[in-house]
Amino acid sequence: MSRSNDPGHYFQTSASLATGERKAAKAKNKHGKPIKLPSKILAVCEDPSDERAIFVAEAAGELRRVVLEVRLETIH
């Protein structure tokens, strides 16, 4: 018996299909140079040593320092 994780192989409501399309369109947005984070944001706080930066705590156990005018750095 074959198994699949492809959502196209299962019954989906119109609402879940619309949500999937909305998320796909959102993921394609490149306006404003969005920062991609691999997991949910749990907390955000400003960097006390640099007013242009913030720290972002993620559900995957990562803490990232994000310089708002530039890009991000990963702190392990």
PDB file with SEQRES, HELIX, SHEET and CRYST1 records, atoms N, CA, C and O in Angstrom:
SEQRES   1 A   76  MET SER ARG SER ASN ASP PRO GLY HIS TYR PHE GLN THR          
SEQRES   2 A   76  SER ALA SER LEU ALA THR GLY GLU ARG LYS ALA ALA LYS          
SEQRES   3 A   76  ALA LYS ASN LYS HIS GLY LYS PRO ILE LYS LEU PRO SER          
SEQRES   4 A   76  LYS ILE LEU ALA VAL CYS GLU ASP PRO SER ASP GLU ARG          
SEQRES   5 A   76  ALA ILE PHE VAL ALA GLU ALA ALA GLY GLU LEU ARG ARG          
SEQRES   6 A   76  VAL VAL LEU GLU VAL ARG LEU GLU THR ILE HIS                  
HELIX    1 AA1 PRO A    7  HIS A    9  5                                   3    
HELIX    2 AA2 SER A   14  ALA A   27  1                                  14    
SHEET    1 AA1 4 ILE A  41  GLU A  46  0                                        
SHEET    2 AA1 4 ALA A  53  GLU A  58 -1                                        
SHEET    3 AA1 4 LEU A  63  VAL A  67 -1                                        
SHEET    4 AA1 4 LEU A  72  ILE A  75 -1                                        
CRYST1    1.000    1.000    1.000  90.00  90.00  90.00 P 1           1          
ATOM      1  N   MET A   1       0.849  -1.179   0.000  1.00  0.00           N  
ATOM      2  CA  MET A   1       0.000   0.000   0.000  1.00  0.00           C  
ATOM      3  C   MET A   1       0.894   1.242   0.000  1.00  0.00           C  
ATOM      4  O   MET A   1       1.828   1.337   0.796  1.00  0.00           O  
ATOM      5  N   SER A   2       0.612   2.169  -0.874  1.00  0.00           N  
ATOM      6  CA  SER A   2       1.417   3.390  -0.930  1.00  0.00           C  
ATOM      7  C   SER A   2       0.832   4.461  -0.006  1.00  0.00           C  
ATOM      8  O   SER A   2      -0.371   4.501   0.251  1.00  0.00           O  
ATOM      9  N   ARG A   3       1.716   5.318   0.479  1.00  0.00           N  
ATOM     10  CA  ARG A   3       1.304   6.415   1.347  1.00  0.00           C  
ATOM     11  C   ARG A   3       1.821   7.720   0.771  1.00  0.00           C  
ATOM     12  O   ARG A   3       2.811   7.747   0.040  1.00  0.00           O  
ATOM     13  N   SER A   4       1.139   8.794   1.110  1.00  0.00           N  
ATOM     14  CA  SER A   4       1.527  10.093   0.582  1.00  0.00           C  
ATOM     15  C   SER A   4       1.321  11.173   1.634  1.00  0.00           C  
ATOM     16  O   SER A   4       0.383  11.115   2.429  1.00  0.00           O  
ATOM     17  N   ASN A   5       2.211  12.156   1.626  1.00  0.00           N  
ATOM     18  CA  ASN A   5       2.055  13.333   2.470  1.00  0.00           C  
ATOM     19  C   ASN A   5       1.599  14.534   1.648  1.00  0.00           C  
ATOM     20  O   ASN A   5       1.478  15.642   2.169  1.00  0.00           O  
ATOM     21  N   ASP A   6       1.350  14.309   0.376  1.00  0.00           N  
ATOM     22  CA  ASP A   6       0.931  15.383  -0.521  1.00  0.00           C  
ATOM     23  C   ASP A   6      -0.504  15.781  -0.201  1.00  0.00           C  
ATOM     24  O   ASP A   6      -1.414  14.961  -0.320  1.00  0.00           O  
ATOM     25  N   PRO A   7      -0.721  17.070   0.215  1.00  0.00           N  
ATOM     26  CA  PRO A   7      -2.083  17.483   0.543  1.00  0.00           C  
ATOM     27  C   PRO A   7      -3.041  17.403  -0.641  1.00  0.00           C  
ATOM     28  O   PRO A   7      -4.256  17.376  -0.443  1.00  0.00           O  
ATOM     29  N   GLY A   8      -2.520  17.365  -1.868  1.00  0.00           N  
ATOM     30  CA  GLY A   8      -3.366  17.243  -3.043  1.00  0.00           C  
ATOM     31  C   GLY A   8      -4.040  15.885  -3.161  1.00  0.00           C  
ATOM     32  O   GLY A   8      -4.980  15.717  -3.938  1.00  0.00           O  
ATOM     33  N   HIS A   9      -3.554  14.907  -2.382  1.00  0.00           N  
ATOM     34  CA  HIS A   9      -4.131  13.572  -2.415  1.00  0.00           C  
ATOM     35  C   HIS A   9      -5.243  13.378  -1.400  1.00  0.00           C  
ATOM     36  O   HIS A   9      -5.821  12.294  -1.324  1.00  0.00           O  
ATOM     37  N   TYR A  10      -5.553  14.400  -0.621  1.00  0.00           N  
ATOM     38  CA  TYR A  10      -6.552  14.296   0.435  1.00  0.00           C  
ATOM     39  C   TYR A  10      -7.649  15.322   0.233  1.00  0.00           C  
ATOM     40  O   TYR A  10      -7.454  16.335  -0.439  1.00  0.00           O  
ATOM     41  N   PHE A  11      -8.813  15.048   0.824  1.00  0.00           N  
ATOM     42  CA  PHE A  11      -9.924  15.987   0.786  1.00  0.00           C  
ATOM     43  C   PHE A  11      -9.543  17.237   1.571  1.00  0.00           C  
ATOM     44  O   PHE A  11      -9.028  17.139   2.685  1.00  0.00           O  
ATOM     45  N   GLN A  12      -9.795  18.412   0.994  1.00  0.00           N  
ATOM     46  CA  GLN A  12      -9.551  19.675   1.679  1.00  0.00           C  
ATOM     47  C   GLN A  12     -10.758  20.575   1.497  1.00  0.00           C  
ATOM     48  O   GLN A  12     -11.408  20.563   0.452  1.00  0.00           O  
ATOM     49  N   THR A  13     -11.046  21.348   2.518  1.00  0.00           N  
ATOM     50  CA  THR A  13     -12.152  22.290   2.417  1.00  0.00           C  
ATOM     51  C   THR A  13     -11.736  23.469   1.545  1.00  0.00           C  
ATOM     52  O   THR A  13     -10.549  23.685   1.300  1.00  0.00           O  
ATOM     53  N   SER A  14     -12.706  24.215   1.088  1.00  0.00           N  
ATOM     54  CA  SER A  14     -12.418  25.419   0.304  1.00  0.00           C  
ATOM     55  C   SER A  14     -11.598  26.407   1.125  1.00  0.00           C  
ATOM     56  O   SER A  14     -10.725  27.089   0.590  1.00  0.00           O  
ATOM     57  N   ALA A  15     -11.879  26.482   2.417  1.00  0.00           N  
ATOM     58  CA  ALA A  15     -11.140  27.406   3.288  1.00  0.00           C  
ATOM     59  C   ALA A  15      -9.674  27.006   3.401  1.00  0.00           C  
ATOM     60  O   ALA A  15      -8.798  27.871   3.370  1.00  0.00           O  
ATOM     61  N   SER A  16      -9.390  25.703   3.531  1.00  0.00           N  
ATOM     62  CA  SER A  16      -7.995  25.285   3.635  1.00  0.00           C  
ATOM     63  C   SER A  16      -7.253  25.471   2.311  1.00  0.00           C  
ATOM     64  O   SER A  16      -6.063  25.789   2.309  1.00  0.00           O  
ATOM     65  N   LEU A  17      -7.939  25.278   1.195  1.00  0.00           N  
ATOM     66  CA  LEU A  17      -7.326  25.548  -0.109  1.00  0.00           C  
ATOM     67  C   LEU A  17      -7.019  27.029  -0.267  1.00  0.00           C  
ATOM     68  O   LEU A  17      -5.957  27.391  -0.774  1.00  0.00           O  
ATOM     69  N   ALA A  18      -7.939  27.892   0.161  1.00  0.00           N  
ATOM     70  CA  ALA A  18      -7.722  29.336   0.082  1.00  0.00           C  
ATOM     71  C   ALA A  18      -6.565  29.756   0.989  1.00  0.00           C  
ATOM     72  O   ALA A  18      -5.769  30.620   0.621  1.00  0.00           O  
ATOM     73  N   THR A  19      -6.472  29.152   2.165  1.00  0.00           N  
ATOM     74  CA  THR A  19      -5.371  29.462   3.081  1.00  0.00           C  
ATOM     75  C   THR A  19      -4.040  29.063   2.463  1.00  0.00           C  
ATOM     76  O   THR A  19      -3.067  29.812   2.552  1.00  0.00           O  
ATOM     77  N   GLY A  20      -3.987  27.907   1.844  1.00  0.00           N  
ATOM     78  CA  GLY A  20      -2.762  27.454   1.179  1.00  0.00           C  
ATOM     79  C   GLY A  20      -2.344  28.378   0.051  1.00  0.00           C  
ATOM     80  O   GLY A  20      -1.161  28.681  -0.102  1.00  0.00           O  
ATOM     81  N   GLU A  21      -3.300  28.822  -0.734  1.00  0.00           N  
ATOM     82  CA  GLU A  21      -3.000  29.756  -1.832  1.00  0.00           C  
ATOM     83  C   GLU A  21      -2.514  31.101  -1.299  1.00  0.00           C  
ATOM     84  O   GLU A  21      -1.589  31.695  -1.853  1.00  0.00           O  
ATOM     85  N   ARG A  22      -3.143  31.584  -0.212  1.00  0.00           N  
ATOM     86  CA  ARG A  22      -2.738  32.850   0.387  1.00  0.00           C  
ATOM     87  C   ARG A  22      -1.311  32.766   0.925  1.00  0.00           C  
ATOM     88  O   ARG A  22      -0.522  33.693   0.741  1.00  0.00           O  
ATOM     89  N   LYS A  23      -0.975  31.650   1.594  1.00  0.00           N  
ATOM     90  CA  LYS A  23       0.375  31.476   2.136  1.00  0.00           C  
ATOM     91  C   LYS A  23       1.414  31.366   1.022  1.00  0.00           C  
ATOM     92  O   LYS A  23       2.522  31.887   1.147  1.00  0.00           O  
ATOM     93  N   ALA A  24       1.053  30.688  -0.065  1.00  0.00           N  
ATOM     94  CA  ALA A  24       1.980  30.558  -1.195  1.00  0.00           C  
ATOM     95  C   ALA A  24       2.247  31.920  -1.829  1.00  0.00           C  
ATOM     96  O   ALA A  24       3.387  32.237  -2.169  1.00  0.00           O  
ATOM     97  N   ALA A  25       1.201  32.722  -1.986  1.00  0.00           N  
ATOM     98  CA  ALA A  25       1.374  34.064  -2.551  1.00  0.00           C  
ATOM     99  C   ALA A  25       2.202  34.941  -1.617  1.00  0.00           C  
ATOM    100  O   ALA A  25       3.030  35.731  -2.071  1.00  0.00           O  
ATOM    101  N   LYS A  26       1.979  34.803  -0.325  1.00  0.00           N  
ATOM    102  CA  LYS A  26       2.725  35.577   0.664  1.00  0.00           C  
ATOM    103  C   LYS A  26       4.208  35.206   0.644  1.00  0.00           C  
ATOM    104  O   LYS A  26       5.066  36.076   0.792  1.00  0.00           O  
ATOM    105  N   ALA A  27       4.511  33.931   0.464  1.00  0.00           N  
ATOM    106  CA  ALA A  27       5.893  33.463   0.442  1.00  0.00           C  
ATOM    107  C   ALA A  27       6.660  34.003  -0.763  1.00  0.00           C  
ATOM    108  O   ALA A  27       7.885  34.115  -0.717  1.00  0.00           O  
ATOM    109  N   LYS A  28       5.950  34.338  -1.835  1.00  0.00           N  
ATOM    110  CA  LYS A  28       6.593  34.872  -3.035  1.00  0.00           C  
ATOM    111  C   LYS A  28       6.887  36.362  -2.936  1.00  0.00           C  
ATOM    112  O   LYS A  28       7.608  36.904  -3.774  1.00  0.00           O  
ATOM    113  N   ASN A  29       6.339  37.037  -1.920  1.00  0.00           N  
ATOM    114  CA  ASN A  29       6.527  38.477  -1.768  1.00  0.00           C  
ATOM    115  C   ASN A  29       7.981  38.787  -1.450  1.00  0.00           C  
ATOM    116  O   ASN A  29       8.513  38.288  -0.458  1.00  0.00           O  
ATOM    117  N   LYS A  30       8.628  39.596  -2.268  1.00  0.00           N  
ATOM    118  CA  LYS A  30      10.017  39.989  -2.051  1.00  0.00           C  
ATOM    119  C   LYS A  30      10.137  41.499  -1.849  1.00  0.00           C  
ATOM    120  O   LYS A  30      11.249  42.024  -1.798  1.00  0.00           O  
ATOM    121  N   HIS A  31       9.011  42.206  -1.732  1.00  0.00           N  
ATOM    122  CA  HIS A  31       9.031  43.652  -1.529  1.00  0.00           C  
ATOM    123  C   HIS A  31       9.532  43.974  -0.127  1.00  0.00           C  
ATOM    124  O   HIS A  31       9.090  43.362   0.845  1.00  0.00           O  
ATOM    125  N   GLY A  32      10.442  44.923  -0.016  1.00  0.00           N  
ATOM    126  CA  GLY A  32      10.950  45.328   1.284  1.00  0.00           C  
ATOM    127  C   GLY A  32      12.006  44.397   1.844  1.00  0.00           C  
ATOM    128  O   GLY A  32      12.369  44.536   3.011  1.00  0.00           O  
ATOM    129  N   LYS A  33      12.515  43.454   1.066  1.00  0.00           N  
ATOM    130  CA  LYS A  33      13.544  42.506   1.492  1.00  0.00           C  
ATOM    131  C   LYS A  33      13.151  41.776   2.783  1.00  0.00           C  
ATOM    132  O   LYS A  33      13.820  41.945   3.802  1.00  0.00           O  
ATOM    133  N   PRO A  34      12.093  40.977   2.764  1.00  0.00           N  
ATOM    134  CA  PRO A  34      11.657  40.277   3.972  1.00  0.00           C  
ATOM    135  C   PRO A  34      12.705  39.284   4.455  1.00  0.00           C  
ATOM    136  O   PRO A  34      13.466  38.728   3.663  1.00  0.00           O  
ATOM    137  N   ILE A  35      12.732  39.074   5.741  1.00  0.00           N  
ATOM    138  CA  ILE A  35      13.654  38.122   6.358  1.00  0.00           C  
ATOM    139  C   ILE A  35      12.919  36.805   6.521  1.00  0.00           C  
ATOM    140  O   ILE A  35      11.825  36.772   7.085  1.00  0.00           O  
ATOM    141  N   LYS A  36      13.508  35.718   6.034  1.00  0.00           N  
ATOM    142  CA  LYS A  36      12.897  34.396   6.180  1.00  0.00           C  
ATOM    143  C   LYS A  36      13.424  33.754   7.451  1.00  0.00           C  
ATOM    144  O   LYS A  36      14.634  33.657   7.653  1.00  0.00           O  
ATOM    145  N   LEU A  37      12.525  33.324   8.289  1.00  0.00           N  
ATOM    146  CA  LEU A  37      12.886  32.611   9.508  1.00  0.00           C  
ATOM    147  C   LEU A  37      12.279  31.215   9.430  1.00  0.00           C  
ATOM    148  O   LEU A  37      11.117  31.070   9.049  1.00  0.00           O  
ATOM    149  N   PRO A  38      13.044  30.186   9.784  1.00  0.00           N  
ATOM    150  CA  PRO A  38      12.561  28.818   9.612  1.00  0.00           C  
ATOM    151  C   PRO A  38      11.490  28.358  10.595  1.00  0.00           C  
ATOM    152  O   PRO A  38      10.832  27.346  10.358  1.00  0.00           O  
ATOM    153  N   SER A  39      11.306  29.083  11.690  1.00  0.00           N  
ATOM    154  CA  SER A  39      10.302  28.653  12.660  1.00  0.00           C  
ATOM    155  C   SER A  39       9.562  29.857  13.231  1.00  0.00           C  
ATOM    156  O   SER A  39       9.867  31.002  12.897  1.00  0.00           O  
ATOM    157  N   LYS A  40       8.597  29.589  14.087  1.00  0.00           N  
ATOM    158  CA  LYS A  40       7.771  30.660  14.658  1.00  0.00           C  
ATOM    159  C   LYS A  40       8.593  31.568  15.566  1.00  0.00           C  
ATOM    160  O   LYS A  40       9.521  31.126  16.243  1.00  0.00           O  
ATOM    161  N   ILE A  41       8.230  32.840  15.563  1.00  0.00           N  
ATOM    162  CA  ILE A  41       8.861  33.808  16.450  1.00  0.00           C  
ATOM    163  C   ILE A  41       8.193  33.707  17.819  1.00  0.00           C  
ATOM    164  O   ILE A  41       6.970  33.786  17.932  1.00  0.00           O  
ATOM    165  N   LEU A  42       9.012  33.530  18.858  1.00  0.00           N  
ATOM    166  CA  LEU A  42       8.488  33.438  20.219  1.00  0.00           C  
ATOM    167  C   LEU A  42       8.610  34.765  20.961  1.00  0.00           C  
ATOM    168  O   LEU A  42       7.749  35.111  21.770  1.00  0.00           O  
ATOM    169  N   ALA A  43       9.683  35.506  20.683  1.00  0.00           N  
ATOM    170  CA  ALA A  43       9.899  36.780  21.373  1.00  0.00           C  
ATOM    171  C   ALA A  43      10.818  37.667  20.541  1.00  0.00           C  
ATOM    172  O   ALA A  43      11.640  37.185  19.762  1.00  0.00           O  
ATOM    173  N   VAL A  44      10.658  38.970  20.725  1.00  0.00           N  
ATOM    174  CA  VAL A  44      11.508  39.959  20.073  1.00  0.00           C  
ATOM    175  C   VAL A  44      11.865  41.006  21.114  1.00  0.00           C  
ATOM    176  O   VAL A  44      11.003  41.471  21.859  1.00  0.00           O  
ATOM    177  N   CYS A  45      13.146  41.377  21.161  1.00  0.00           N  
ATOM    178  CA  CYS A  45      13.542  42.482  22.036  1.00  0.00           C  
ATOM    179  C   CYS A  45      14.664  43.262  21.369  1.00  0.00           C  
ATOM    180  O   CYS A  45      15.402  42.726  20.542  1.00  0.00           O  
ATOM    181  N   GLU A  46      14.780  44.510  21.731  1.00  0.00           N  
ATOM    182  CA  GLU A  46      15.797  45.354  21.114  1.00  0.00           C  
ATOM    183  C   GLU A  46      17.176  45.017  21.653  1.00  0.00           C  
ATOM    184  O   GLU A  46      17.317  44.549  22.783  1.00  0.00           O  
ATOM    185  N   ASP A  47      18.184  45.257  20.840  1.00  0.00           N  
ATOM    186  CA  ASP A  47      19.578  45.069  21.230  1.00  0.00           C  
ATOM    187  C   ASP A  47      20.003  46.316  22.001  1.00  0.00           C  
ATOM    188  O   ASP A  47      20.011  47.408  21.431  1.00  0.00           O  
ATOM    189  N   PRO A  48      20.358  46.184  23.288  1.00  0.00           N  
ATOM    190  CA  PRO A  48      20.706  47.372  24.067  1.00  0.00           C  
ATOM    191  C   PRO A  48      21.986  48.064  23.598  1.00  0.00           C  
ATOM    192  O   PRO A  48      22.211  49.231  23.917  1.00  0.00           O  
ATOM    193  N   SER A  49      22.827  47.350  22.839  1.00  0.00           N  
ATOM    194  CA  SER A  49      24.082  47.949  22.383  1.00  0.00           C  
ATOM    195  C   SER A  49      23.993  48.553  20.978  1.00  0.00           C  
ATOM    196  O   SER A  49      24.925  49.224  20.536  1.00  0.00           O  
ATOM    197  N   ASP A  50      22.876  48.319  20.272  1.00  0.00           N  
ATOM    198  CA  ASP A  50      22.731  48.825  18.901  1.00  0.00           C  
ATOM    199  C   ASP A  50      21.259  49.115  18.632  1.00  0.00           C  
ATOM    200  O   ASP A  50      20.446  48.193  18.559  1.00  0.00           O  
ATOM    201  N   GLU A  51      20.918  50.375  18.487  1.00  0.00           N  
ATOM    202  CA  GLU A  51      19.504  50.739  18.294  1.00  0.00           C  
ATOM    203  C   GLU A  51      18.938  50.318  16.949  1.00  0.00           C  
ATOM    204  O   GLU A  51      17.725  50.380  16.749  1.00  0.00           O  
ATOM    205  N   ARG A  52      19.790  49.889  16.020  1.00  0.00           N  
ATOM    206  CA  ARG A  52      19.310  49.436  14.712  1.00  0.00           C  
ATOM    207  C   ARG A  52      19.060  47.933  14.674  1.00  0.00           C  
ATOM    208  O   ARG A  52      18.680  47.401  13.630  1.00  0.00           O  
ATOM    209  N   ALA A  53      19.269  47.230  15.805  1.00  0.00           N  
ATOM    210  CA  ALA A  53      19.174  45.770  15.804  1.00  0.00           C  
ATOM    211  C   ALA A  53      18.183  45.277  16.856  1.00  0.00           C  
ATOM    212  O   ALA A  53      17.893  45.951  17.844  1.00  0.00           O  
ATOM    213  N   ILE A  54      17.676  44.064  16.595  1.00  0.00           N  
ATOM    214  CA  ILE A  54      16.787  43.385  17.539  1.00  0.00           C  
ATOM    215  C   ILE A  54      17.249  41.935  17.678  1.00  0.00           C  
ATOM    216  O   ILE A  54      17.978  41.421  16.829  1.00  0.00           O  
ATOM    217  N   PHE A  55      16.816  41.286  18.756  1.00  0.00           N  
ATOM    218  CA  PHE A  55      17.023  39.860  18.937  1.00  0.00           C  
ATOM    219  C   PHE A  55      15.686  39.163  18.735  1.00  0.00           C  
ATOM    220  O   PHE A  55      14.649  39.632  19.205  1.00  0.00           O  
ATOM    221  N   VAL A  56      15.723  38.029  18.026  1.00  0.00           N  
ATOM    222  CA  VAL A  56      14.513  37.256  17.750  1.00  0.00           C  
ATOM    223  C   VAL A  56      14.728  35.839  18.266  1.00  0.00           C  
ATOM    224  O   VAL A  56      15.667  35.160  17.851  1.00  0.00           O  
ATOM    225  N   ALA A  57      13.855  35.390  19.176  1.00  0.00           N  
ATOM    226  CA  ALA A  57      13.890  34.019  19.682  1.00  0.00           C  
ATOM    227  C   ALA A  57      12.895  33.196  18.874  1.00  0.00           C  
ATOM    228  O   ALA A  57      11.738  33.582  18.709  1.00  0.00           O  
ATOM    229  N   GLU A  58      13.365  32.046  18.369  1.00  0.00           N  
ATOM    230  CA  GLU A  58      12.523  31.196  17.529  1.00  0.00           C  
ATOM    231  C   GLU A  58      12.176  29.883  18.228  1.00  0.00           C  
ATOM    232  O   GLU A  58      12.880  29.447  19.139  1.00  0.00           O  
ATOM    233  N   ALA A  59      11.095  29.269  17.794  1.00  0.00           N  
ATOM    234  CA  ALA A  59      10.636  28.002  18.348  1.00  0.00           C  
ATOM    235  C   ALA A  59      11.634  26.867  18.098  1.00  0.00           C  
ATOM    236  O   ALA A  59      11.632  25.881  18.835  1.00  0.00           O  
ATOM    237  N   ALA A  60      12.479  26.985  17.083  1.00  0.00           N  
ATOM    238  CA  ALA A  60      13.456  25.944  16.771  1.00  0.00           C  
ATOM    239  C   ALA A  60      14.680  26.008  17.675  1.00  0.00           C  
ATOM    240  O   ALA A  60      15.626  25.242  17.486  1.00  0.00           O  
ATOM    241  N   GLY A  61      14.677  26.916  18.662  1.00  0.00           N  
ATOM    242  CA  GLY A  61      15.802  27.011  19.588  1.00  0.00           C  
ATOM    243  C   GLY A  61      16.887  27.960  19.141  1.00  0.00           C  
ATOM    244  O   GLY A  61      17.967  27.978  19.730  1.00  0.00           O  
ATOM    245  N   GLU A  62      16.632  28.741  18.125  1.00  0.00           N  
ATOM    246  CA  GLU A  62      17.617  29.699  17.624  1.00  0.00           C  
ATOM    247  C   GLU A  62      17.353  31.085  18.195  1.00  0.00           C  
ATOM    248  O   GLU A  62      16.204  31.475  18.400  1.00  0.00           O  
ATOM    249  N   LEU A  63      18.412  31.812  18.445  1.00  0.00           N  
ATOM    250  CA  LEU A  63      18.335  33.221  18.800  1.00  0.00           C  
ATOM    251  C   LEU A  63      19.072  33.964  17.705  1.00  0.00           C  
ATOM    252  O   LEU A  63      20.246  33.697  17.450  1.00  0.00           O  
ATOM    253  N   ARG A  64      18.391  34.896  17.055  1.00  0.00           N  
ATOM    254  CA  ARG A  64      18.998  35.630  15.945  1.00  0.00           C  
ATOM    255  C   ARG A  64      19.063  37.114  16.282  1.00  0.00           C  
ATOM    256  O   ARG A  64      18.147  37.683  16.876  1.00  0.00           O  
ATOM    257  N   ARG A  65      20.164  37.713  15.886  1.00  0.00           N  
ATOM    258  CA  ARG A  65      20.312  39.169  15.978  1.00  0.00           C  
ATOM    259  C   ARG A  65      20.041  39.704  14.585  1.00  0.00           C  
ATOM    260  O   ARG A  65      20.734  39.349  13.632  1.00  0.00           O  
ATOM    261  N   VAL A  66      19.044  40.548  14.465  1.00  0.00           N  
ATOM    262  CA  VAL A  66      18.653  41.085  13.163  1.00  0.00           C  
ATOM    263  C   VAL A  66      18.984  42.573  13.131  1.00  0.00           C  
ATOM    264  O   VAL A  66      18.443  43.361  13.906  1.00  0.00           O  
ATOM    265  N   VAL A  67      19.890  42.942  12.214  1.00  0.00           N  
ATOM    266  CA  VAL A  67      20.184  44.351  11.979  1.00  0.00           C  
ATOM    267  C   VAL A  67      19.162  44.813  10.958  1.00  0.00           C  
ATOM    268  O   VAL A  67      19.143  44.321   9.830  1.00  0.00           O  
ATOM    269  N   LEU A  68      18.332  45.734  11.337  1.00  0.00           N  
ATOM    270  CA  LEU A  68      17.152  46.068  10.542  1.00  0.00           C  
ATOM    271  C   LEU A  68      17.466  46.647   9.174  1.00  0.00           C  
ATOM    272  O   LEU A  68      16.666  46.467   8.256  1.00  0.00           O  
ATOM    273  N   GLU A  69      18.584  47.330   8.990  1.00  0.00           N  
ATOM    274  CA  GLU A  69      18.920  47.852   7.672  1.00  0.00           C  
ATOM    275  C   GLU A  69      19.693  46.851   6.826  1.00  0.00           C  
ATOM    276  O   GLU A  69      19.820  47.037   5.616  1.00  0.00           O  
ATOM    277  N   VAL A  70      20.211  45.790   7.443  1.00  0.00           N  
ATOM    278  CA  VAL A  70      21.073  44.870   6.712  1.00  0.00           C  
ATOM    279  C   VAL A  70      20.407  43.505   6.618  1.00  0.00           C  
ATOM    280  O   VAL A  70      19.363  43.390   5.976  1.00  0.00           O  
ATOM    281  N   ARG A  71      20.950  42.495   7.212  1.00  0.00           N  
ATOM    282  CA  ARG A  71      20.394  41.130   7.214  1.00  0.00           C  
ATOM    283  C   ARG A  71      20.506  40.569   8.621  1.00  0.00           C  
ATOM    284  O   ARG A  71      20.591  41.339   9.577  1.00  0.00           O  
ATOM    285  N   LEU A  72      20.510  39.234   8.778  1.00  0.00           N  
ATOM    286  CA  LEU A  72      20.522  38.659  10.098  1.00  0.00           C  
ATOM    287  C   LEU A  72      21.763  37.830  10.354  1.00  0.00           C  
ATOM    288  O   LEU A  72      22.423  37.362   9.426  1.00  0.00           O  
ATOM    289  N   GLU A  73      22.068  37.659  11.627  1.00  0.00           N  
ATOM    290  CA  GLU A  73      23.165  36.812  12.087  1.00  0.00           C  
ATOM    291  C   GLU A  73      22.567  35.765  13.008  1.00  0.00           C  
ATOM    292  O   GLU A  73      21.604  36.054  13.719  1.00  0.00           O  
ATOM    293  N   THR A  74      23.113  34.557  13.011  1.00  0.00           N  
ATOM    294  CA  THR A  74      22.639  33.508  13.909  1.00  0.00           C  
ATOM    295  C   THR A  74      23.579  33.407  15.092  1.00  0.00           C  
ATOM    296  O   THR A  74      24.796  33.361  14.917  1.00  0.00           O  
ATOM    297  N   ILE A  75      23.024  33.370  16.303  1.00  0.00           N  
ATOM    298  CA  ILE A  75      23.812  33.214  17.522  1.00  0.00           C  
ATOM    299  C   ILE A  75      23.507  31.828  18.071  1.00  0.00           C  
ATOM    300  O   ILE A  75      22.344  31.495  18.299  1.00  0.00           O  
ATOM    301  N   HIS A  76      24.517  31.036  18.282  1.00  0.00           N  
ATOM    302  CA  HIS A  76      24.320  29.671  18.795  1.00  0.00           C  
ATOM    303  C   HIS A  76      24.649  29.605  20.255  1.00  0.00           C  
ATOM    304  O   HIS A  76      24.544  28.541  20.864  1.00  0.00           O  
TER     305      HIS A  76                                                      
END                                                                             
